[in-house]
Amino acid sequence: MPNSVDFGGRPFHFIGVGGIGMSALAYILTRRQLPVSGSDLRLTHITQRLQDAGAKIFWHQEAANLHFFQSPTVQAGQLPQVVCSTAITTSNPEYRAALELGCPIFHRSDLLAALIRDYAAIAVAGTHGKTTTSSMIGFLLLECGLDPTIVVGGEVGAWEGNARVGQGPHLVAEADESDGSLAKLSAQFGIVTNIELDHTDHYQSLEDVVDIFHTFSDQCQRLIGCIDCATVRNQLRPDITYSLHPESEADYVADDICYSAGGTTATVWERGQPLGQLRLSILGQHNLSNALAAVALGREVGLTFDQIAQALVHFQGARRRFELRGFHGGIRFIDDYAHHPSEIRATLSAARLKLQAHASEEPIKRVVAVFQPHRYSRAAAMMADFADAFEDADQVLVTDIYAAGEENAFEISGKRMAKAIAQYNPSTQYSATLQEVQQTLTELLEPGDLVIFLGAGNLNQVIPGVMDFFANRETQPLSQVCR
């Protein structure tokens, strides 16, 4: 692949433009007035946003799409630079055509690396928490008037999507380690939230993951790291540290912590001196840790703690991160992207806080977890860790594994996963398909339940149907409901 991305006006074509990472990059380039096209197999609100911004979107993938910018009506006159993700294989017709035509071909991480070089960049990495932390930092800089450019792996209401273009000097980017491309990034500030083994389709061991993070940290001018993670503490050497434990002697720590159904409060300290109280509306210990990373970064770019605290209290999180989708029939419906055992534990722990609801709210009686395992390789490698990750759920419903393009070479299934979880939480059942999940939930859920849909696949597609069932039941006369 060529070494240099051309931002001088040559067109870009994105193969699989609807992906969350690809679409963010395409949006940035489109808003920078560069010619952009892309292909995907279905229309979504994400691709619609790209079209509205001025990108040309094709709903099929074929070689002819690469000639769009050579047509008389467009008159760009050049073959495009082609951008793809790891999900695009060499058998893809557009990829094959790009090779035959001699188009420059870039992995999406090459494009992100080139953008990072154009800014005073903040790259947020880590096995867990990087979407929330990067979104939180982007929100902080936006609220404080620094007008950042933002590229994240989730959608945020404050900028109505997964990317925004600002006029300020800073770029806030989520840095993905899943395929090793993290090693290409060189930012002014790097942030590492934690390091665990994940993406076992790419990494054989934790040591392999650590090697990638070593490369990333060495290439950042300043590294901010959470030393509550033993791997970060022992394997990396952060310039600036943060921790939830004052005895850690990190640069930024929190004490007087209160976790509740309404959020979190804590006193934040900077190198032994109290800064003040931080209030968050997002739940859980993990999000307080993410907020400390934002505090550390904010202080590094010259913000006062008062500015930071006044901004972060209004941060509502990213979509699919403990996102309230609706309230029907006395049931709260939560969508969450958690798909690793540590993420599931953190998310269910936050859900338990909702049982402490204020008197003005409808009381929550049960936490019901609906889980779609993601990738056969992850399910096989982490079966034992998944098994005891659901102890904070009162009921668990497991469905079949979302393949994410993998072949099942492990003789593993969602049913086996359900049996493993049931050893630790006997209130576990299995429904093979999404249709069966929807039917089971209409029979299982009761007023007072908080049902949380966990997974990185397509499980959340059942949420509207289940909500509609209970919404319609609310409007039916009692005589009809009781038949």
C-alpha positions in Angstrom: 0.0 0.0 0.0 1.2 3.6 -0.7 2.7 5.6 2.1 0.9 8.9 1.6 -2.8 9.8 1.7 -3.6 12.8 -0.5 -5.8 15.4 1.0 -5.2 17.8 -1.9 -8.4 17.0 -3.7 -8.1 13.5 -5.1 -11.3 11.6 -4.5 -11.8 8.9 -1.9 -14.0 5.7 -2.3 -14.9 3.7 0.8 -15.7 0.0 0.4 -18.2 -0.7 3.2 -18.8 2.9 4.0 -21.7 2.1 6.4 -19.4 0.7 9.2 -19.1 2.8 12.3 -15.4 3.5 11.8 -15.5 3.9 8.1 -18.4 6.2 8.1 -16.8 8.5 10.6 -13.8 9.0 8.4 -15.9 9.5 5.3 -17.9 12.1 7.1 -14.8 14.0 8.1 -13.5 14.1 4.5 -16.9 15.1 3.1 -17.1 18.0 5.5 -13.6 19.0 4.5 -15.1 19.5 1.0 -13.2 16.5 -0.5 -14.9 14.3 -3.1 -16.1 11.1 -1.4 -18.0 8.1 -2.6 -18.7 4.8 -0.8 -20.6 1.6 -1.2 -22.6 -0.5 1.2 -25.4 -3.1 0.9 -28.1 -1.3 2.8 -29.4 2.2 3.6 -29.1 3.3 7.2 -29.3 6.5 9.1 -25.5 6.6 9.1 -25.3 6.4 5.3 -28.1 8.9 4.9 -26.1 11.3 7.0 -23.2 10.9 4.6 -25.5 11.5 1.6 -26.9 14.6 3.2 -23.3 15.8 3.8 -22.5 15.4 0.1 -21.0 11.9 -0.3 -22.1 9.7 -3.2 -23.4 6.4 -1.8 -23.9 3.2 -3.9 -26.2 0.4 -2.6 -24.2 -2.3 -4.4 -20.6 -3.2 -4.7 -19.2 -3.4 -8.2 -16.1 -2.3 -10.2 -18.0 0.4 -12.0 -18.4 2.4 -8.8 -14.7 3.3 -8.9 -15.2 5.2 -12.1 -17.8 7.6 -10.7 -15.4 10.5 -10.3 -14.3 10.2 -14.0 -17.9 10.6 -15.3 -18.6 13.8 -17.3 -21.1 15.0 -14.7 -18.6 14.9 -11.9 -15.5 15.9 -13.7 -13.1 15.1 -10.8 -11.0 13.4 -13.5 -9.2 10.9 -11.3 -9.5 7.4 -10.1 -10.1 7.5 -6.3 -8.0 6.6 -3.4 -9.7 3.5 -2.0 -10.3 2.9 1.7 -11.2 -0.4 3.2 -11.4 -2.0 6.6 -10.1 -5.4 7.8 -13.6 -6.8 7.0 -13.0 -6.3 3.3 -11.4 -9.4 1.6 -9.4 -9.6 -1.6 -12.4 -11.3 -3.3 -14.5 -8.1 -3.0 -15.2 -6.8 -6.6 -14.3 -3.2 -5.8 -11.1 -4.2 -4.1 -10.1 -6.4 -7.1 -10.9 -3.5 -9.4 -8.9 -1.1 -7.4 -5.9 -3.4 -7.7 -6.3 -3.8 -11.4 -6.8 -0.1 -12.0 -3.8 0.9 -9.9 -5.8 2.9 -7.4 -4.0 3.8 -4.1 -5.5 1.5 -1.5 -5.5 2.4 2.2 -6.7 0.6 5.3 -8.9 2.9 7.3 -6.2 3.1 10.0 -3.8 4.6 7.4 -6.4 7.4 6.8 -6.9 7.9 10.5 -3.1 8.1 11.0 -2.8 10.7 8.3 -5.6 12.8 9.9 -3.9 12.5 13.3 -0.7 14.0 11.8 -2.7 17.1 10.7 -3.9 18.0 14.3 -2.9 18.2 17.9 -4.3 14.8 18.3 -5.7 12.9 21.3 -5.9 9.1 20.6 -7.9 7.0 23.1 -7.0 3.3 23.2 -7.8 0.4 25.5 -9.7 -2.9 25.5 -12.7 -1.3 27.2 -14.0 2.2 27.5 -12.4 3.9 24.6 -15.7 4.9 22.9 -17.1 6.5 26.1 -13.7 8.1 27.0 -13.1 9.5 23.5 -16.7 10.8 23.3 -16.4 12.3 26.8 -13.2 14.1 25.9 -14.6 15.3 22.6 -17.7 16.6 24.5 -15.5 18.3 27.1 -13.4 20.2 24.5 -16.6 21.1 22.6 -18.3 22.4 25.7 -15.2 24.4 26.7 -15.1 26.2 23.3 -12.1 24.4 21.8 -14.1 23.3 18.7 -12.5 19.9 18.2 -12.7 17.5 15.3 -14.0 14.1 16.6 -13.8 10.6 15.2 -15.3 7.9 17.5 -16.7 4.4 17.3 -20.2 5.3 18.6 -22.9 7.9 18.0 -23.2 10.9 20.3 -26.2 13.2 20.6 -24.1 16.3 21.1 -22.8 16.1 17.5 -25.6 13.8 16.1 -23.3 11.1 14.9 -19.9 9.4 15.2 -17.9 12.4 13.8 -17.8 16.1 13.7 -15.4 18.6 12.0 -14.3 21.6 14.1 -12.1 24.6 13.4 -9.9 24.1 16.5 -6.5 22.5 16.6 -7.5 19.3 18.4 -8.6 15.9 16.9 -10.1 13.4 19.3 -9.9 9.9 17.9 -10.8 6.4 19.1 -7.8 4.2 18.5 -8.8 0.6 17.7 -6.5 -2.3 18.7 -8.7 -5.1 17.3 -6.5 -5.7 14.2 -3.2 -4.3 15.3 -3.6 -1.1 13.4 -3.2 0.9 16.6 0.5 0.7 16.0 0.2 3.1 13.1 -0.9 6.0 15.2 1.3 8.8 16.5 -0.6 11.3 18.6 0.3 14.3 20.8 -1.6 12.6 23.7 -2.2 8.9 23.9 -4.7 7.5 26.5 -4.8 3.9 27.5 -7.8 2.9 29.7 -6.9 -0.8 30.2 -5.4 -3.8 28.4 -6.9 -7.3 28.3 -6.9 -10.1 25.8 -9.7 -9.7 23.3 -10.0 -10.2 19.6 -8.6 -13.7 19.8 -9.1 -13.9 16.0 -6.1 -11.6 15.7 -4.1 -12.1 19.0 -2.8 -15.4 20.4 -1.9 -14.1 23.8 -2.0 -11.1 26.1 1.7 -10.5 25.3 0.8 -9.9 21.7 -1.7 -7.3 22.7 0.8 -5.6 25.0 3.3 -5.4 22.2 0.9 -3.4 20.1 0.2 -1.0 23.0 4.0 -0.6 23.6 4.4 0.5 20.0 1.4 2.9 20.4 2.7 4.4 23.6 6.2 4.8 22.3 4.8 6.8 19.3 2.8 9.2 21.5 4.4 12.4 22.7 2.6 12.1 26.1 0.9 9.0 27.5 -2.0 9.1 30.0 -2.7 5.7 31.6 -5.0 4.1 34.1 -2.9 2.3 36.7 -5.9 0.4 38.1 -5.2 -2.0 35.3 -2.2 -4.1 36.4 -1.1 -4.5 32.8 -0.9 -0.8 32.1 0.8 -0.3 35.5 3.4 -3.0 35.0 3.9 -3.0 31.2 3.6 0.6 30.2 5.2 3.8 31.6 2.6 6.5 31.4 3.7 10.1 31.8 0.4 10.9 33.5 -1.5 8.4 35.6 -5.0 8.1 37.0 -6.7 5.8 39.5 -9.8 5.3 41.6 -7.6 4.5 44.5 -5.9 7.4 46.4 -3.3 5.0 47.8 -2.0 4.3 44.3 -0.3 7.7 44.3 -1.5 8.3 40.7 -1.4 11.9 39.4 -5.2 12.0 39.4 -7.3 10.1 41.9 -10.8 10.1 43.3 -12.2 9.7 46.8 -15.4 10.3 48.7 -17.1 8.4 45.9 -20.8 7.9 45.8 -22.4 5.6 43.2 -26.2 5.9 42.9 -29.1 5.3 40.5 -28.8 9.0 39.5 -25.1 9.0 38.7 -21.8 9.4 40.5 -20.1 12.0 42.7 -16.5 12.1 43.8 -13.8 14.4 44.9 -10.9 14.6 42.4 -7.3 15.2 43.4 -4.4 16.3 41.3 -1.0 15.3 42.5 -2.0 15.5 46.1 -4.1 18.6 45.9 -7.9 18.6 45.9 -9.5 20.0 42.7 -13.1 19.8 43.7 -16.2 17.7 43.2 -17.1 15.9 40.0 -20.6 14.9 39.2 -21.6 12.5 36.4 -25.0 11.5 35.1 -23.6 8.3 33.6 -23.5 5.3 35.9 -20.8 3.1 37.4 -17.3 2.8 38.5 -16.0 2.3 35.0 -17.4 5.6 33.9 -15.8 7.4 36.8 -12.5 6.0 35.7 -13.2 7.2 32.1 -14.0 10.6 33.5 -10.6 10.8 35.3 -8.9 10.3 32.0 -10.9 13.2 30.6 -10.0 15.3 33.7 -6.3 14.5 33.1 -6.5 15.4 29.4 -8.4 18.6 30.1 -5.8 19.8 32.6 -3.1 19.0 30.1 -4.7 21.3 27.5 -5.1 24.1 29.9 -8.7 23.8 31.2 -9.6 24.7 34.8 -11.2 22.0 36.9 -14.4 24.2 37.1 -14.6 24.2 33.4 -14.1 20.4 33.3 -16.7 19.7 36.0 -19.3 22.0 34.5 -19.0 20.2 31.2 -18.8 16.6 32.3 -22.0 16.8 34.4 -23.9 17.2 31.1 -22.3 14.3 29.3 -25.0 11.7 28.5 -22.9 9.0 27.0 -22.7 7.4 23.5 -25.4 5.3 21.8 -25.4 1.6 22.7 -23.5 2.4 26.0 -26.2 1.8 28.6 -28.6 3.6 26.3 -32.2 3.9 27.5 -34.3 2.9 24.4 -37.7 3.2 26.0 -40.1 2.6 29.0 -43.2 0.5 28.3 -45.4 -1.6 30.4 -43.4 -0.6 33.5 -40.2 -2.1 31.9 -37.0 -0.2 31.1 -35.2 -1.2 27.8 -31.5 -0.7 27.8 -29.1 -1.2 24.8 -25.5 -1.9 25.5 -22.5 -2.8 23.3 -20.8 -4.9 26.0 -19.5 -8.2 24.5 -16.4 -9.0 26.7 -16.7 -10.5 30.1 -15.2 -7.5 31.9 -17.6 -5.2 30.0 -20.6 -7.3 30.9 -19.6 -7.3 34.6 -19.2 -3.5 34.6 -22.5 -2.9 32.8 -24.5 -5.3 35.0 -22.9 -3.7 38.1 -24.2 -0.3 36.8 -27.6 -1.8 36.2 -27.8 -3.0 39.8 -27.5 0.7 40.8 -30.8 1.3 39.1 -32.5 -0.8 41.8 -31.7 2.0 44.2 -34.1 4.3 42.2 -35.3 7.5 43.7 -38.8 7.5 45.2 -40.0 9.7 42.3 -39.2 6.9 39.8 -40.9 3.6 39.0 -39.1 1.0 41.2 -36.9 -1.6 39.5 -37.3 -5.1 40.8 -35.2 -7.3 38.4 -32.3 -7.0 36.1 -32.8 -9.1 33.0 -29.8 -9.7 30.8 -30.2 -10.7 27.2 -26.9 -11.7 25.7 -25.8 -12.4 22.1 -22.1 -13.8 22.1 -20.0 -12.1 19.5 -17.6 -14.2 17.4 -16.9 -17.9 17.8 -13.2 -17.2 18.5 -14.1 -15.0 21.5 -16.7 -17.3 22.8 -14.4 -20.3 22.7 -11.4 -18.5 24.2 -13.4 -16.8 27.0 -16.1 -19.3 27.8 -15.0 -19.7 31.5 -14.8 -15.9 31.9 -18.3 -15.4 30.4 -19.7 -18.1 32.6 -19.4 -16.1 35.9 -19.9 -12.6 34.4 -23.7 -12.6 34.9 -24.0 -12.9 38.6 -25.5 -9.4 38.9 -28.5 -10.4 36.7 -31.7 -11.8 38.1 -32.5 -13.5 34.8 -30.3 -14.3 31.8 -31.4 -15.1 28.2 -28.7 -16.3 25.8 -29.1 -16.5 22.0 -26.9 -17.9 19.3 -23.5 -16.5 18.6 -23.2 -13.6 16.1 -20.5 -14.9 13.7 -19.2 -11.5 12.5 -18.0 -13.2 9.3 -16.2 -16.1 11.2 -16.5 -19.8 10.4 -17.4 -21.9 13.5 -14.1 -23.9 13.7 -14.6 -24.4 17.5 -17.7 -26.5 17.7 -19.2 -23.9 20.0 -22.8 -22.6 20.2 -24.9 -20.2 22.1 -26.5 -23.2 23.8 -23.2 -24.2 25.3 -22.6 -20.7 26.4 -26.0 -20.7 28.2 -25.2 -24.0 30.0 -21.9 -22.5 31.2 -23.6 -19.4 32.5 -26.3 -21.5 34.2 -23.6 -23.1 36.4 -23.2 -19.7 38.1 -26.7 -18.2 37.5 -29.3 -20.9 37.4 -31.9 -18.4 36.2 -30.5 -18.7 32.7 -32.3 -19.9 29.6 -31.6 -20.2 25.9 -33.4 -19.0 22.7 -31.7 -19.9 19.5 -32.9 -17.2 17.1 -33.8 -13.5 17.5 -37.4 -14.3 16.7 -37.4 -16.8 19.6 -35.7 -14.2 21.8 -38.5 -11.7 21.1 -41.2 -14.3 21.8 -39.5 -15.4 25.1 -39.2 -11.8 26.3 -42.9 -11.1 25.8 -43.6 -14.0 28.2 -40.7 -13.4 30.6 -40.7 -9.7 31.2 -42.8 -8.1 34.0 -43.5 -4.6 35.2 -40.5 -3.4 37.3 -37.9 -5.1 35.1 -34.8 -3.5 33.6 -33.9 -5.5 30.5 -30.5 -4.9 29.1 -29.5 -6.2 25.6 -25.8 -7.0 25.6 -23.7 -7.6 22.5 -21.9 -6.1 19.5 -24.0 -7.9 16.8 -27.6 -7.4 15.7 -29.4 -8.3 19.0 -30.7 -4.8 19.4 -32.9 -5.3 16.3 -35.4 -7.1 18.5 -35.8 -4.1 20.9 -38.4 -2.2 18.9 -40.6 -5.3 18.5 -40.5 -6.1 22.2 -41.2 -2.5 23.1 -44.1 -2.4 20.7 -45.6 -5.5 22.2 -45.6 -4.0 25.7 -46.7 -0.5 24.4 -49.7 -2.0 22.6 -50.6 -4.0 25.7 -50.6 -0.8 27.7 -53.3 0.6 25.4 -55.5 -2.5 25.4 -58.6 -2.6 27.6 -57.9 -4.8 30.7 -60.5 -7.4 29.5 -58.4 -8.0 26.3 -55.1 -8.2 28.2 -56.5 -10.8 30.6 -57.9 -13.2 27.9 
